[in-house]
Amino acid sequence: QVQLVESGGGLVQPGGSLRLSCAASGSIFGLGAMGWYRQAPGTQRELVATITSGRSTNYADSVKGRFTISRDNAKNTVYLQMNSLKPEDTAVYYCNADQTRWGKWYEYWGQGTQVTVSS
């Protein structure tokens, strides 16, 4: 079992920046890709960015050039640096990780952290 704990959300003005962190703990052997998803009220959860254990990245078109995902494998932590934030970035941001153990694939989610972009 893997536990994911997010931190770093909050209220920021348009154009501002925030950095989210997500630390993985527990049985982390075989931890694979990690990423961030978000969900605004009344919408479906959507991918924001992912990063593999080899640090290959993928971004939603809406955040390209503004958000940067990174990870520290030694700390089992993934980060999301969010710059030039817009009101439409307001959502609950969820950390996600997958794991392969003994030939089985598992997926884990954090509890979510609120990001609000408003003046």
ChimeraX attribute file (.defattr): number of C-alpha atoms within 10 A of each C-alpha:
attribute: neighborCount
match mode: 1-to-1
recipient: residues
	/A:1	11
	/A:2	19
	/A:3	16
	/A:4	22
	/A:5	18
	/A:6	21
	/A:7	16
	/A:8	15
	/A:9	18
	/A:10	14
	/A:11	15
	/A:12	18
	/A:13	14
	/A:14	17
	/A:15	14
	/A:16	14
	/A:17	17
	/A:18	18
	/A:19	16
	/A:20	21
	/A:21	21
	/A:22	27
	/A:23	18
	/A:24	23
	/A:25	15
	/A:26	9
	/A:27	12
	/A:28	16
	/A:29	12
	/A:30	14
	/A:31	21
	/A:32	17
	/A:33	20
	/A:34	29
	/A:35	26
	/A:36	26
	/A:37	19
	/A:38	22
	/A:39	19
	/A:40	16
	/A:41	9
	/A:42	6
	/A:43	9
	/A:44	9
	/A:45	15
	/A:46	14
	/A:47	18
	/A:48	24
	/A:49	23
	/A:50	25
	/A:51	21
	/A:52	17
	/A:53	15
	/A:54	10
	/A:55	15
	/A:56	11
	/A:57	16
	/A:58	16
	/A:59	18
	/A:60	13
	/A:61	10
	/A:62	11
	/A:63	17
	/A:64	12
	/A:65	11
	/A:66	12
	/A:67	20
	/A:68	19
	/A:69	24
	/A:70	20
	/A:71	23
	/A:72	12
	/A:73	13
	/A:74	6
	/A:75	10
	/A:76	16
	/A:77	18
	/A:78	26
	/A:79	23
	/A:80	22
	/A:81	15
	/A:82	20
	/A:83	17
	/A:84	15
	/A:85	22
	/A:86	18
	/A:87	15
	/A:88	12
	/A:89	20
	/A:90	20
	/A:91	21
	/A:92	18
	/A:93	26
	/A:94	25
	/A:95	30
	/A:96	22
	/A:97	24
	/A:98	18
	/A:99	21
	/A:100	14
	/A:101	12
	/A:102	7
	/A:103	7
	/A:104	7
	/A:105	12
	/A:106	15
	/A:107	15
	/A:108	15
	/A:109	19
	/A:110	19
	/A:111	13
	/A:112	22
	/A:113	21
	/A:114	18
	/A:115	22
	/A:116	20
	/A:117	21
	/A:118	16
	/A:119	9
